[in-house]
Amino acid sequence: MKKPITNLMSVLLLDLPILSSSASAAGAEKDEDRLRNGGTVLKEILDVPDDIPHDLLDKADCVVVFPSVLKAAFIFGGSYGRGAMSCRRGEDFKGSWGAPTMMALEGGSFGLQIGGEATDFVLLMNERGARGILASKVKLGADASVAAGPVGRTASAETDATLRADILSYSRARGAFAGISLEGSTIRPDNGANRQIYGRKLPARQIVLSGQIAIPPAAERMISTLDSRTPRHKS
């Protein structure tokens, strides 16, 4: 009886590295898909002229995209999403758009507003909001101020034209686009996903602020869209 058990354990031990490698590859592919989807969502939204006002986009220091955020039915009012954030390079956030850090969006009463639909979110951030989120988990409305972003070509001339809120948030569901409040939800760096994307452990701050991390292939559409639509920061 002992011999079959010993043989079984030997087989399992031999298979563990293969299983671990397969799981890691699957995780990396999933995170790369999120980056690609984020690039697609961002391009589609910015291609519509009456959605995010262009002068607000030019004033943003960082942009976060969460594609297909889903309401978690087993958590009352809760939601769950994974996406990516890119910031302008340089200490003053005035340069070209840099490598993205993966981000996680969780919780919050906005789950009730989603109504069970998969929803895309785009967030515009100023430097204060970005540095807070890069450091740790941030609760929107408490640790960082957030406001529903104005929509339309001239809306920004009247509302938060200088990004007085740390974060302006937008949503798109069923083709409808609007500003939406994300108060009560939390955003944090997704360090596990960063490790999958970059192949090594990298703090979110280093990815975004060092200016030395190469843009991964899966993020090329997201970054090229930002570089083409808002190449220069405008105060």
Helices and strands as residue ranges (DSSP letters): H 2-46, H 54-59, E 62-71, E 79-87, E 101-106, H 110-114, E 119-125, H 127-135, E 138-139, E 146-148, G 155-157, E 167-173, E 176-179, E 186-189, H 191-198, H 204-209, G 217-219, H 220-229
